[in-house]
């Protein structure tokens, strides 16, 4: 037996009080004057025995009353055969990711796991405190009593966030260190999805941790999801048919009937199509629609999949804007590849001039391209530096020059960049920077076997730290094929090869046209948004008036928050992830600036419902401190420990009341009447 408040046992010293009172009363005598004492001998003997018996009963009842009262305040409990949790942090991790919404029978996996966690908390030894972890931010970094944990369990629901087991265990180690616990017991309630739970345990993370895996899994299930969607044009146009490309796929078993894909704009259904999947369980569909005004459009793609709902919707926010202005300054003849790229869509207004265009007229353009240059004087370099300072984007496609020093004259006026020479060997680009702004929004996932461009010759570009070089495409030697430089607000893109087929196949590659579009769109920005939760993606907002005293706010779903933000070019890069926890449409605005509508979607990391076989995990996750339980085991353990966790303090309180009632009964003469009745 243990006590929740053992210091109350010191009150046991009060047991001496009734003993002293009774000893004092035994020394008191009362003289009764009566003339015929010979008739009282037998009565006196009987009265003395009754009085002594009454005093003994009172003493026993008072001692029992005080004992029961003291024990009630000390709150005893039986620990039974339970493991000693002294200085062991008790942690419950409840997986509330999207995959836990799969139903097993009439209930979801999440509901089953939450009920099992409730049973564990209810039947834990009295005084046990828990840390409750989910995929969201920790509800508390400190252990909480059982009643508060039960209250918090009722508030948890399916979340758009996901968290790997390694991150969870790392957080447990951090809490152990912060709260000065020597060890921890972690109860891990999850479906043990392959995307979030590793096949092999990390022994370093499990040091001083006793791991209890509680799998909650359903039979094999299928999930139809919208993987991604995008406009086939770089801008949204009014009065014409726009096309939306939608990629969908099936994870797991295919449904019996083909789902229907539906497009709604501002709450009105605009288009629908039945999905037909290929042998890879993938579907690519094109939906046509039109808009009649230049306001923000809330585009919602949805499919009718009943198994898992969080990935059945994909949101895009877009508005129609005036055509993006592109200026191409040619040293020689106009480039047919650049010309064809920008004339393929009506969203661009292309202007071509000679190399000596007046720099005062550059401000109206979203992208300025220098094509086929073999020289750059200091004046041109200064003009480019001034344009970059204003937040404009510049792209340079040099031709093969006889003297690279003629180009370096202008580059030196921009920042610490120079052409170190020409490499005449034919080489293919070996690396694509997936984190680059030009690449990040092009693909949902970069293919492993993607074919990169080949250069028949290329400039060797050297850049100092002040240039802030980021290679988008690079050769095996590390020299960039295409690089981005940010010496000031704007972005400078320099290609190491010319934009013609004699220099290589870059101009005819898959990357050329999308890269040009991205360069032009990024300068304007703020027209199409489809961000993903959990990826720390930045939304470029063209707010020039925002600053430290005029921060951009994010509004929607009952929130008004200031997300992390930083100046970028002619606007701000805003990171909604820190302020937003749910997918939806959100407004971003600052005082005196335009309002941007941003669409945020749930991550598709949880969409693949593949889970580990528990038998395989038991082989990989083995060790003396790793245990695997079922929800039935949790319930059985709770039942067997019911005696150990029974609230004995209530029993003690009831006994104290009974002793008090018995004492009152004896003092009222009930004992004397009972003794007289037996004579």
C-alpha positions, 0 to 999 in steps of 0.5 A: 500500500502507498499513500498519495499524501503521506505527510498526513500520517503525521496527524496520527499523533492525535490518536493520543488525545482520546487515550489521555482523555479516557485515562483522565476520566478513570481517575475521577470518582463520584460519591453518592450518599445513600442510607441503605448501602447494603442494597447497593453492593450488587448494583454498584458492581454492575454499574462499574462494569457497565461504565468501564465497558462503555469507556472502552467502546468510546475509546475504540470508536474514537481511535477508529474514527481518527484513524479512518479520517487520517487515512482518508486525507492521506489517500491510500492506494494499492500498487499491486503488481504494477511497475514502479513509476517513481521518477518515470515520465508517463507519456501517451501518444495518440495518433490523430493523423488523417489515416486514423479516420479509416473506419473499422466497423462502425467506428474510426480507428481514432475513436477506438484508440482514444477510448483505449487511452481513456481506459488506461488513464481511468484505471491508472494508479491514483496520483499518476500524471501523464504527458499527452502528445498528438500530431499537433502542438503539445497540449502541455509540456508538463505531466498533468493529473488524470482528470485533466488528461481525460478532459483533454482527450475529449477535445482531440480530433483528427488533424491535418498534421502528421508526425513521425515516430522519431520526432515524437520520441525526440520530444519525449527525450526533451520533456524528460530532460526538462522535467528531470525524469530519469526514464519514461513509459511511452504508450504509442496508439497508432495505425503504424503507417509506413510513411510515419513509423520507421521499420527499424527502431532508433536505439538512441531515441529509445534510451531510458524509454520503455516503449508500449506499441498499441496498434489500432488497424483496419483491414486493407482499405482503399483511398482515392485522392486528388494529388495535385492540380494546376492551371495549364496557363501561368495566369488566369484569364477572363472571358476565355476558357481556362483549363485546369489539369488535375492529377488523382490516384488510388492508394490501396484497393480500387473502389467498385465505382469510378468516383466523380471529380467536381470543380466548384468556383465561388460555391457554384459547380462549373465542371465535373468528370468521372475519373478513369484510372490507368493500370498504375491507378493514376488519372489525369483529367482536364476541366474547362471553365471560365470566369467573368471578373478579375476578382479572387476566385475560390476554386475547390476540386472534390471527389466523392470518396467515403473512406478518407476525407482529408485528401478529397479536396484541393483548393486553388485561389486565383485572380485574373490580372493584366498581362505580364510584361516581358522585355527581351533585349537582343544583341543580335537576332530575336531568339525564336525559342524565347519568342515562342515561349511567351507567345504561346499564352495570352497572359504575357505581353512580349516586347523585343528591342535592341541592347541599348533600350533606355533603362528608365523604361524598364520599371513597367516590365516584370521580367527583363531578358538580355539575349545573346550578349557578348559584351556588357559595359559598365553603364548597362551593369549599373542599370541592371543593379538599379533594377535589381534594387527596385525588386525587378527580375533580370535574366541573362543568356550570353552568346559565346564571346571571344573575350569574356572580359567584355562581359565581366566589365558590366557584371562587376558593376552588379555584384561579385560575379565574373566569367572565369572562362569557357569550357568546351567539353560537352557535358550534361547537367548532373544536379537540379536544385529542388528547393529553388523557386523555379523548381519547387512549384513545377513538380509535386515530386521530382522523378528520379530518372528525369533527363537534364539538359546537355551543354556543348560548351558553357561559361565557367561562372565564379561568384563571391559571397555577396552575390548569394548564388544558388545553382538551379542546374549545375554540372558535375564539377559544381559549376552552374548551368543556370544560377540565381543571384540575389545581391539586392531585392530582385533576382538575377538569373544567369545561364552559362549557355546560350539559348540556342540549339548550337550551344546545347539542348537547354532551349528545347528542354522541358525546363526552359519554358517553365523557368521563363514563366516562373521568372516573370510570375515571381516578380509580380506574384500574388495571383495564384496560390495553392500551398500545402500545410506542413511544408513551410512554403512561402506565399509571395505577396506584392505588398510594397508598403508592409514593414515592421510597423505595418505587418501583414495579417492572416484572417480566416476560420476565426483567426487573426494572426501575424505570420512570419514574413520577410521582405522579398523583391517588390513584396513579402514572403509570408509563411502561413504554416506558423499561424494556420492549422487547418486547410482552407482559404485565408486572406492576407492583408496589410494596412494600405495594401491590397488583399491576397486570398491564399488557398492552403491544402492538406498534405498528402503524406498520410494518403498512402494507407499502407501500414506495417504488419505488427509481426514484422515490427515485433521482429524489428522493434525488439528489446527488453524495453519494447512491448506490443499490446492490443486495445484488449490488453489495455482493457484487461490490464485496466480490469485487473488493476481495478483493485489497485486503483480503487479510491480507498480514501472514500472507504476511509471517509465512510468508515470515519462517518460510521465510527462517528455515528456509533460513538454518538449512539453509545453516548446517547445511552444505546449501549446501556439500554442494550446491556439492561435488556440482556439482564 
